[in-house]
Amino acid sequence: MDEARCREMVELVRTVRHDVNSPLTAALGNVQLLADEPAAADPEVKESLMVIERELRRMMEILARLKEVKAE
């Protein structure tokens, strides 16, 4: 891959990372708020919210690793 194409790919990764990270952050915040609601006392609801939170955090970690992508 030529240098210009490589730079384009890195910029695309950065843009996607930024654009996806924002809604993930909002979703994580909403899940955390829902976990504080009385309905979250139900064990099934609590477990579902924990699964959602764990997966959102995992997605954010993947995006954080993409931050390390550099043009070579």
Backbone as CSV, one residue per row, in Angstrom:
resi,resn,N_x,N_y,N_z,CA_x,CA_y,CA_z,C_x,C_y,C_z
1,MET,0.853,-1.167,0.000,0.000,0.000,0.000,0.902,1.233,0.000
2,ASP,0.579,2.212,-0.858,1.415,3.407,-0.902,1.151,4.304,0.301
3,GLU,2.034,5.240,0.524,1.982,6.091,1.711,0.703,6.917,1.785
4,ALA,0.274,7.470,0.667,-0.946,8.291,0.653,-2.167,7.450,1.023
5,ARG,-2.241,6.269,0.477,-3.365,5.374,0.777,-3.348,4.975,2.251
6,CYS,-2.174,4.730,2.778,-2.031,4.369,4.177,-2.507,5.514,5.075
7,ARG,-2.145,6.732,4.744,-2.588,7.891,5.515,-4.110,8.036,5.457
8,GLU,-4.687,7.779,4.288,-6.140,7.837,4.140,-6.828,6.803,5.038
9,MET,-6.268,5.609,5.086,-6.841,4.546,5.919,-6.754,4.911,7.398
10,VAL,-5.626,5.461,7.816,-5.467,5.875,9.213,-6.473,6.964,9.543
11,GLU,-6.657,7.906,8.652,-7.633,8.979,8.894,-9.054,8.410,8.963
12,LEU,-9.372,7.450,8.122,-10.682,6.803,8.166,-10.887,6.111,9.512
13,VAL,-9.889,5.386,9.981,-9.980,4.704,11.278,-10.210,5.719,12.385
14,ARG,-9.488,6.819,12.357,-9.647,7.857,13.383,-11.055,8.452,13.359
15,THR,-11.560,8.706,12.171,-12.899,9.285,12.036,-13.964,8.320,12.549
16,VAL,-13.870,7.068,12.144,-14.837,6.058,12.581,-14.762,5.894,14.091
17,ARG,-13.554,5.851,14.625,-13.367,5.697,16.068,-14.070,6.829,16.813
18,HIS,-13.837,8.043,16.359,-14.448,9.203,17.010,-15.971,9.174,16.881
19,ASP,-16.446,8.901,15.679,-17.888,8.921,15.422,-18.634,7.817,16.166
20,VAL,-18.003,6.687,16.382,-18.648,5.574,17.077,-18.521,5.743,18.592
21,ASN,-17.416,6.327,19.033,-17.194,6.471,20.465,-18.247,7.368,21.125
22,SER,-18.673,8.412,20.453,-19.648,9.340,21.036,-20.973,8.665,21.392
23,PRO,-21.611,7.937,20.471,-22.862,7.273,20.862,-22.643,6.155,21.883
24,LEU,-21.483,5.507,21.851,-21.208,4.476,22.853,-21.141,5.094,24.242
25,THR,-20.518,6.246,24.347,-20.422,6.936,25.630,-21.811,7.314,26.134
26,ALA,-22.655,7.798,25.236,-24.027,8.148,25.613,-24.794,6.903,26.062
27,ALA,-24.651,5.816,25.336,-25.350,4.574,25.696,-24.879,4.063,27.051
28,LEU,-23.580,4.116,27.293,-23.047,3.671,28.576,-23.613,4.514,29.718
29,GLY,-23.655,5.810,29.534,-24.224,6.686,30.558,-25.679,6.366,30.832
30,ASN,-26.439,6.091,29.795,-27.856,5.756,29.970,-28.046,4.409,30.668
31,VAL,-27.202,3.453,30.346,-27.278,2.155,31.021,-26.980,2.328,32.513
32,GLN,-25.994,3.148,32.823,-25.650,3.388,34.216,-26.797,4.091,34.952
33,LEU,-27.460,5.025,34.288,-28.621,5.683,34.890,-29.758,4.685,35.112
34,LEU,-30.000,3.833,34.131,-31.052,2.826,34.267,-30.764,1.872,35.422
35,ALA,-29.498,1.564,35.638,-29.130,0.650,36.721,-29.482,1.224,38.088
36,ASP,-29.627,2.534,38.175,-29.986,3.181,39.437,-31.502,3.279,39.646
37,GLU,-32.271,2.907,38.648,-33.732,2.982,38.733,-34.277,1.816,39.566
38,PRO,-35.423,2.014,40.207,-36.026,0.937,41.009,-36.258,-0.360,40.220
39,ALA,-36.599,-0.257,38.958,-36.846,-1.457,38.143,-35.595,-2.328,38.024
40,ALA,-34.423,-1.720,38.219,-33.174,-2.474,38.108,-32.953,-3.381,39.308
41,ALA,-33.814,-3.296,40.308,-33.704,-4.192,41.458,-34.051,-5.626,41.054
42,ASP,-34.832,-5.775,39.997,-35.156,-7.105,39.475,-33.856,-7.755,38.999
43,PRO,-33.539,-8.959,39.482,-32.272,-9.607,39.127,-32.062,-9.791,37.621
44,GLU,-33.121,-10.092,36.891,-32.987,-10.264,35.436,-32.655,-8.945,34.757
45,VAL,-33.301,-7.879,35.193,-33.023,-6.553,34.629,-31.599,-6.148,34.959
46,LYS,-31.212,-6.340,36.212,-29.861,-5.990,36.657,-28.818,-6.734,35.833
47,GLU,-29.028,-8.026,35.634,-28.087,-8.834,34.857,-28.014,-8.353,33.407
48,SER,-29.162,-8.050,32.824,-29.180,-7.552,31.443,-28.420,-6.239,31.321
49,LEU,-28.621,-5.344,32.263,-27.913,-4.060,32.237,-26.412,-4.258,32.419
50,MET,-26.024,-5.215,33.260,-24.599,-5.490,33.465,-23.964,-6.030,32.186
51,VAL,-24.696,-6.886,31.481,-24.191,-7.431,30.213,-24.029,-6.309,29.193
52,ILE,-25.031,-5.454,29.096,-24.957,-4.335,28.153,-23.782,-3.433,28.499
53,GLU,-23.624,-3.105,29.772,-22.519,-2.236,30.181,-21.165,-2.875,29.866
54,ARG,-21.035,-4.152,30.164,-19.775,-4.852,29.890,-19.435,-4.825,28.395
55,GLU,-20.424,-5.065,27.559,-20.180,-5.088,26.119,-19.882,-3.686,25.568
56,LEU,-20.559,-2.673,26.102,-20.253,-1.294,25.685,-18.817,-0.933,26.054
57,ARG,-18.401,-1.322,27.252,-17.018,-1.044,27.672,-16.021,-1.789,26.782
58,ARG,-16.372,-3.013,26.410,-15.492,-3.799,25.528,-15.354,-3.107,24.172
59,MET,-16.456,-2.604,23.648,-16.414,-1.886,22.378,-15.549,-0.623,22.493
60,MET,-15.664,0.066,23.625,-14.869,1.276,23.824,-13.376,0.944,23.926
61,GLU,-13.050,-0.205,24.517,-11.653,-0.642,24.589,-11.106,-0.944,23.189
62,ILE,-11.920,-1.566,22.374,-11.512,-1.845,20.994,-11.232,-0.534,20.265
63,LEU,-12.107,0.441,20.440,-11.909,1.741,19.806,-10.659,2.425,20.343
64,ALA,-10.385,2.270,21.622,-9.180,2.873,22.201,-7.926,2.270,21.570
65,ARG,-7.964,0.979,21.297,-6.808,0.346,20.638,-6.632,0.875,19.215
66,LEU,-7.724,1.231,18.565,-7.620,1.797,17.220,-6.925,3.152,17.235
67,LYS,-6.938,3.817,18.381,-6.271,5.109,18.505,-4.770,4.965,18.263
68,GLU,-4.264,3.773,18.501,-2.838,3.510,18.369,-2.420,3.269,16.915
69,VAL,-3.387,3.167,16.010,-3.076,2.917,14.599,-2.322,4.115,14.027
70,LYS,-1.219,3.829,13.379,-0.386,4.872,12.797,-0.042,4.526,11.353
71,ALA,0.169,5.553,10.573,0.608,5.341,9.189,2.071,4.935,9.213
72,GLU,2.399,3.937,8.440,3.794,3.481,8.361,4.337,3.628,6.972
